[in-house]
Amino acid sequence: MRDAAVLAAENAVERLLAQPWLALLARIAAALPFLLSGLSKLTDFGGAIAEVRGLTGLEPAILFAVLVIATQLIGSALLIAGGRLTWIGAGLLGGFTIVATLYAHAFWLKPEAERFLNRNIFFEHVSILGGLALAAILSVRKAQR
């Protein structure tokens, strides 16, 4: 009895995971933080410049803000588009996440009062990198079939 129930559950999960709409929804979810951030920076460019200066200290902040916005929006669009473009979008967003995380959330360089928060953010970003890497891996495997 238990074996039949387990088999039925496995089959139901496999059918669900095979649905194209679920893969699209997953790509949208993975891209959403980058897409919303890019749109927010685009509509408040002064805030984007201030964020670049405040979190990284990079100059010229205007140039880096433009690069961040372009990377977030283009990477998100490619990731959501799917197919052969998925790994390119995931790679752009992953590269951006690595650089941004090391510049903005290097918890080992932060004062004690900021260390806990930045350590959590750092490892949340590591998790995002894992999801982006998985999206890229799965898209390449699908393209190879």
C-alpha positions, 0 to 999 in steps of 0.5 A, a space after each residue: 500500500 505504501 509503495 503505491 502511494 509513494 509511486 503515485 506521489 513521485 509520478 505526480 511530482 514528475 508530471 508537475 516538474 515537467 510542465 513548461 510553465 513551472 520552468 518559466 515561473 522558476 526563471 522569473 522567480 530567480 530573475 525577480 530580485 535583479 529585475 526589480 532592482 534594475 527597474 528601481 535603479 532606472 527610475 531613481 538613477 540618483 539613488 542608484 549612483 548613491 548606492 554604488 558610492 555607498 556600498 562600494 566606493 567605486 568611481 565614476 559611480 555614474 558609469 558603474 550605476 549604468 553597468 549595474 542597471 544594464 547587467 541586471 535588466 539584460 541578465 534578467 531578460 535573458 534568464 526569463 527568455 529561457 532556452 539557449 539564452 538562460 545560461 548567458 543570463 544566469 552567467 551575467 547575473 552570477 558574475 554581477 552577484 559575485 562582484 557585488 557581494 564581495 564589494 558590498 557584503 565582505 562581512 570579515 571587513 565590516 565593523 562588529 555591529 554590521 558583521 552579523 547582517 552582512 554575513 547573512 546577506 553574503 551567504 544568501 547571495 551564495 545561495 542565489 549563485 547556486 540557483 543561477 548556476 543550477 539554471 545554467 547547468 540545466 539549460 545547457 543539459 537540455 540544449 545538449 539533448 
